[in-house]
Amino acid sequence: MTGLLADLAAESADLDEMIAPLRQPEYLLPTPAEGWCIADQVSHLAYFDEAALVAATDADRFRADTAEVLAAGADFPDQIAARYRTTPGAELRAWLAGTRRTLIAGLAAIGPSVRMPWYGPDMSAASMATARLMETWAHGQDIADALGITRPVTARLRHVAHIGAGTIGFSFAVRGLPVPDEPVRVELTGPDGDQWTFGPAGAANLVRAPALDFCLLVTQRRNRADTAVRASGPVAAQWLSIAQAFAGAPGPGRSPGACIPAPSEGSAS
């Protein structure tokens, strides 16, 4: 848990470094997420950091708050983004930095195995930390794409890959599809050339990819056609068409060629 929270802090610091130089007009630059600007990406992370802290410290309050939010409709993330869109960028940056520090301290205090509610299935504190890192990386990618920035590829992607490979069943269930009984093996090449594997060896359904491409796909930041992700077996192929590592309603994904092409991991610096 100590190492996981250190990685969450490092991912947060990289995002803060990226947005630190932004002037107010730049916060309104459109990102690849339809209808969302950079300000929306920042406020989304800060808002759900606050929600995660409530989930970790007051489960009953979180459930009550969630019922109220969900009653507003499935597009509640868009409603939240619109609510804070005119907030000055400097305030949004300070909000995110403050809530992230508080959340990391809160997760460290309760221990890795403590369960807490969320918008999808309940999760442990360790899983919550992993999910917040995944969200930070994914929304950071939208910001980087809006700014035309190529980010360094780090070993922290393993956390994103872990949650991506672990949400196969969720990707089907959230769309009302039967959850397959057959396992899927995921074999990824990390940024340093090391191999990351998830799922049983010898599975008939297999996914192979550079770790960066896999993470871009399961967080729906790239269309599969724009990645080097390859599948063998019908379950693996169907999963890649609906893969979703984040909680909430089914995401729309991205159209082919809609985003700035991701670099290969070997060329990342």
C-alpha positions as a Python dict, from the first residue, in 0.01 Angstrom:
ca = {
    (1, 'M'): (0, 0, 0),
    (2, 'T'): (290, 236, 75),
    (3, 'G'): (433, 184, -272),
    (4, 'L'): (92, 214, -437),
    (5, 'L'): (19, 545, -263),
    (6, 'A'): (368, 669, -356),
    (7, 'D'): (288, 591, -719),
    (8, 'L'): (-46, 772, -687),
    (9, 'A'): (137, 1075, -547),
    (10, 'A'): (391, 1062, -831),
    (11, 'E'): (118, 1038, -1097),
    (12, 'S'): (-57, 1332, -930),
    (13, 'A'): (265, 1534, -930),
    (14, 'D'): (317, 1470, -1302),
    (15, 'L'): (-36, 1591, -1376),
    (16, 'D'): (13, 1901, -1162),
    (17, 'E'): (338, 1977, -1342),
    (18, 'M'): (156, 1956, -1676),
    (19, 'I'): (-121, 2199, -1579),
    (20, 'A'): (92, 2437, -1367),
    (21, 'P'): (194, 2662, -1661),
    (22, 'L'): (-157, 2692, -1802),
    (23, 'R'): (-315, 3033, -1833),
    (24, 'Q'): (-688, 3074, -1784),
    (25, 'P'): (-783, 3060, -2156),
    (26, 'E'): (-599, 2728, -2187),
    (27, 'Y'): (-826, 2568, -1928),
    (28, 'L'): (-1106, 2609, -2180),
    (29, 'L'): (-925, 2424, -2459),
    (30, 'P'): (-1132, 2128, -2584),
    (31, 'T'): (-1009, 1778, -2507),
    (32, 'P'): (-1083, 1453, -2698),
    (33, 'A'): (-1366, 1384, -2449),
    (34, 'E'): (-1665, 1524, -2635),
    (35, 'G'): (-1789, 1847, -2478),
    (36, 'W'): (-1517, 1855, -2215),
    (37, 'C'): (-1241, 2113, -2179),
    (38, 'I'): (-927, 2092, -1966),
    (39, 'A'): (-1106, 2257, -1673),
    (40, 'D'): (-1364, 1978, -1680),
    (41, 'Q'): (-1094, 1712, -1660),
    (42, 'V'): (-941, 1877, -1353),
    (43, 'S'): (-1271, 1935, -1173),
    (44, 'H'): (-1376, 1576, -1244),
    (45, 'L'): (-1070, 1440, -1066),
    (46, 'A'): (-1107, 1678, -771),
    (47, 'Y'): (-1480, 1610, -728),
    (48, 'F'): (-1440, 1234, -727),
    (49, 'D'): (-1138, 1252, -499),
    (50, 'E'): (-1367, 1420, -248),
    (51, 'A'): (-1628, 1151, -306),
    (52, 'A'): (-1365, 879, -255),
    (53, 'L'): (-1262, 1033, 76),
    (54, 'V'): (-1625, 1032, 191),
    (55, 'A'): (-1657, 668, 82),
    (56, 'A'): (-1349, 583, 287),
    (57, 'T'): (-1457, 765, 602),
    (58, 'D'): (-1840, 774, 603),
    (59, 'A'): (-1998, 499, 394),
    (60, 'D'): (-2355, 591, 490),
    (61, 'R'): (-2308, 952, 384),
    (62, 'F'): (-2150, 839, 58),
    (63, 'R'): (-2446, 614, -21),
    (64, 'A'): (-2689, 897, 52),
    (65, 'D'): (-2489, 1142, -159),
    (66, 'T'): (-2464, 888, -440),
    (67, 'A'): (-2839, 829, -447),
    (68, 'E'): (-2890, 1203, -488),
    (69, 'V'): (-2628, 1229, -764),
    (70, 'L'): (-2759, 929, -956),
    (71, 'A'): (-3112, 1066, -940),
    (72, 'A'): (-2991, 1351, -1159),
    (73, 'G'): (-2941, 1106, -1446),
    (74, 'A'): (-2672, 889, -1601),
    (75, 'D'): (-2500, 1199, -1738),
    (76, 'F'): (-2416, 1324, -1389),
    (77, 'P'): (-2040, 1348, -1470),
    (78, 'D'): (-2127, 1592, -1749),
    (79, 'Q'): (-2348, 1789, -1510),
    (80, 'I'): (-2065, 1809, -1257),
    (81, 'A'): (-1823, 1924, -1529),
    (82, 'A'): (-2063, 2200, -1636),
    (83, 'R'): (-2107, 2312, -1274),
    (84, 'Y'): (-1737, 2393, -1231),
    (85, 'R'): (-1647, 2497, -1586),
    (86, 'T'): (-1630, 2868, -1506),
    (87, 'T'): (-1420, 2818, -1190),
    (88, 'P'): (-1080, 2982, -1239),
    (89, 'G'): (-814, 2732, -1339),
    (90, 'A'): (-586, 2822, -1048),
    (91, 'E'): (-868, 2735, -808),
    (92, 'L'): (-931, 2405, -982),
    (93, 'R'): (-563, 2316, -963),
    (94, 'A'): (-550, 2401, -592),
    (95, 'W'): (-871, 2205, -531),
    (96, 'L'): (-730, 1894, -694),
    (97, 'A'): (-395, 1921, -516),
    (98, 'G'): (-560, 1962, -177),
    (99, 'T'): (-814, 1684, -216),
    (100, 'R'): (-551, 1446, -352),
    (101, 'R'): (-320, 1502, -55),
    (102, 'T'): (-610, 1449, 186),
    (103, 'L'): (-728, 1137, 5),
    (104, 'I'): (-382, 978, 3),
    (105, 'A'): (-348, 1042, 376),
    (106, 'G'): (-697, 905, 438),
    (107, 'L'): (-632, 585, 242),
    (108, 'A'): (-300, 534, 420),
    (109, 'A'): (-473, 561, 757),
    (110, 'I'): (-741, 298, 702),
    (111, 'G'): (-533, 13, 562),
    (112, 'P'): (-537, -162, 224),
    (113, 'S'): (-810, -421, 281),
    (114, 'V'): (-1085, -199, 426),
    (115, 'R'): (-1389, -209, 196),
    (116, 'M'): (-1574, 100, 82),
    (117, 'P'): (-1870, 172, -146),
    (118, 'W'): (-1833, 322, -492),
    (119, 'Y'): (-2041, 392, -802),
    (120, 'G'): (-1973, 40, -926),
    (121, 'P'): (-1896, -255, -697),
    (122, 'D'): (-1756, -193, -348),
    (123, 'M'): (-1377, -194, -341),
    (124, 'S'): (-1086, -212, -101),
    (125, 'A'): (-875, 89, -11),
    (126, 'A'): (-593, -54, -224),
    (127, 'S'): (-829, -88, -520),
    (128, 'M'): (-952, 267, -464),
    (129, 'A'): (-595, 396, -477),
    (130, 'T'): (-539, 200, -798),
    (131, 'A'): (-860, 338, -946),
    (132, 'R'): (-767, 697, -861),
    (133, 'L'): (-425, 646, -1024),
    (134, 'M'): (-595, 505, -1333),
    (135, 'E'): (-834, 801, -1348),
    (136, 'T'): (-549, 1047, -1302),
    (137, 'W'): (-351, 890, -1584),
    (138, 'A'): (-653, 866, -1816),
    (139, 'H'): (-778, 1221, -1765),
    (140, 'G'): (-419, 1338, -1780),
    (141, 'Q'): (-403, 1178, -2125),
    (142, 'D'): (-699, 1387, -2237),
    (143, 'I'): (-523, 1699, -2112),
    (144, 'A'): (-196, 1599, -2280),
    (145, 'D'): (-380, 1539, -2608),
    (146, 'A'): (-545, 1880, -2584),
    (147, 'L'): (-205, 2043, -2531),
    (148, 'G'): (-24, 1830, -2792),
    (149, 'I'): (206, 1686, -2526),
    (150, 'T'): (366, 1341, -2538),
    (151, 'R'): (400, 1217, -2182),
    (152, 'P'): (678, 989, -2056),
    (153, 'V'): (569, 626, -2021),
    (154, 'T'): (639, 496, -1670),
    (155, 'A'): (613, 165, -1487),
    (156, 'R'): (312, 313, -1305),
    (157, 'L'): (114, 197, -1607),
    (158, 'R'): (118, -148, -1447),
    (159, 'H'): (-149, -27, -1204),
    (160, 'V'): (-366, 88, -1495),
    (161, 'A'): (-311, -243, -1674),
    (162, 'H'): (-398, -434, -1357),
    (163, 'I'): (-734, -266, -1318),
    (164, 'G'): (-798, -290, -1691),
    (165, 'A'): (-740, -666, -1694),
    (166, 'G'): (-944, -704, -1375),
    (167, 'T'): (-1257, -539, -1516),
    (168, 'I'): (-1334, -786, -1793),
    (169, 'G'): (-1653, -904, -1624),
    (170, 'F'): (-1757, -549, -1539),
    (171, 'S'): (-1718, -442, -1903),
    (172, 'F'): (-1979, -699, -2004),
    (173, 'A'): (-2209, -656, -1703),
    (174, 'V'): (-2233, -276, -1730),
    (175, 'R'): (-2372, -323, -2082),
    (176, 'G'): (-2620, -589, -1973),
    (177, 'L'): (-2427, -864, -2152),
    (178, 'P'): (-2367, -1213, -2011),
    (179, 'V'): (-2032, -1232, -1834),
    (180, 'P'): (-1821, -1497, -2011),
    (181, 'D'): (-1712, -1806, -1821),
    (182, 'E'): (-1392, -1840, -2025),
    (183, 'P'): (-1084, -1665, -1886),
    (184, 'V'): (-873, -1421, -2084),
    (185, 'R'): (-495, -1408, -2066),
    (186, 'V'): (-335, -1064, -2106),
    (187, 'E'): (33, -1038, -2201),
    (188, 'L'): (182, -688, -2213),
    (189, 'T'): (523, -544, -2286),
    (190, 'G'): (612, -278, -2031),
    (191, 'P'): (804, 42, -2102),
    (192, 'D'): (1135, -120, -2006),
    (193, 'G'): (1071, -431, -2214),
    (194, 'D'): (959, -643, -1920),
    (195, 'Q'): (654, -868, -1952),
    (196, 'W'): (335, -808, -1751),
    (197, 'T'): (88, -1093, -1747),
    (198, 'F'): (-266, -1127, -1612),
    (199, 'G'): (-492, -1433, -1627),
    (200, 'P'): (-413, -1804, -1654),
    (201, 'A'): (-141, -1930, -1888),
    (202, 'G'): (-274, -2142, -2171),
    (203, 'A'): (-613, -1967, -2187),
    (204, 'A'): (-779, -1999, -2527),
    (205, 'N'): (-853, -1626, -2527),
    (206, 'L'): (-541, -1412, -2539),
    (207, 'V'): (-465, -1040, -2562),
    (208, 'R'): (-116, -919, -2653),
    (209, 'A'): (-10, -554, -2666),
    (210, 'P'): (237, -289, -2566),
    (211, 'A'): (130, -183, -2216),
    (212, 'L'): (71, 176, -2327),
    (213, 'D'): (-164, 74, -2607),
    (214, 'F'): (-357, -162, -2379),
    (215, 'C'): (-401, 108, -2115),
    (216, 'L'): (-514, 363, -2374),
    (217, 'L'): (-772, 113, -2497),
    (218, 'V'): (-918, -4, -2164),
    (219, 'T'): (-949, 356, -2042),
    (220, 'Q'): (-1118, 440, -2375),
    (221, 'R'): (-861, 703, -2467),
    (222, 'R'): (-794, 541, -2806),
    (223, 'N'): (-996, 338, -3049),
    (224, 'R'): (-863, -15, -3092),
    (225, 'A'): (-788, 61, -3459),
    (226, 'D'): (-530, 318, -3343),
    (227, 'T'): (-345, 71, -3119),
    (228, 'A'): (-130, -240, -3152),
    (229, 'V'): (-361, -445, -2927),
    (230, 'R'): (-420, -793, -3069),
    (231, 'A'): (-671, -1059, -2961),
    (232, 'S'): (-707, -1432, -3014),
    (233, 'G'): (-1038, -1599, -2930),
    (234, 'P'): (-1398, -1473, -2944),
    (235, 'V'): (-1423, -1362, -2580),
    (236, 'A'): (-1103, -1160, -2602),
    (237, 'A'): (-1216, -998, -2926),
    (238, 'Q'): (-1558, -905, -2787),
    (239, 'W'): (-1408, -771, -2465),
    (240, 'L'): (-1170, -538, -2650),
    (241, 'S'): (-1468, -384, -2829),
    (242, 'I'): (-1629, -286, -2496),
    (243, 'A'): (-1335, -273, -2252),
    (244, 'Q'): (-1393, -21, -1972),
    (245, 'A'): (-1164, 14, -1671),
    (246, 'F'): (-1364, 293, -1505),
    (247, 'A'): (-1686, 278, -1303),
    (248, 'G'): (-2015, 427, -1414),
    (249, 'A'): (-2231, 400, -1723),
    (250, 'P'): (-2092, 246, -2043),
    (251, 'G'): (-1846, 485, -2202),
    (252, 'P'): (-1882, 583, -2569),
    (253, 'G'): (-1515, 526, -2646),
    (254, 'R'): (-1328, 718, -2915),
    (255, 'S'): (-1363, 712, -3293),
    (256, 'P'): (-1072, 584, -3504),
    (257, 'G'): (-817, 857, -3561),
    (258, 'A'): (-999, 1097, -3328),
    (259, 'C'): (-701, 1148, -3096),
    (260, 'I'): (-339, 1236, -3139),
    (261, 'P'): (-163, 903, -3219),
    (262, 'A'): (6, 751, -2914),
    (263, 'P'): (382, 700, -2943),
    (264, 'S'): (530, 353, -2927),
    (265, 'E'): (671, 276, -2585),
    (266, 'G'): (1020, 238, -2722),
    (267, 'S'): (1018, 601, -2840),
    (268, 'A'): (876, 751, -2521),
    (269, 'S'): (1114, 960, -2316),
}
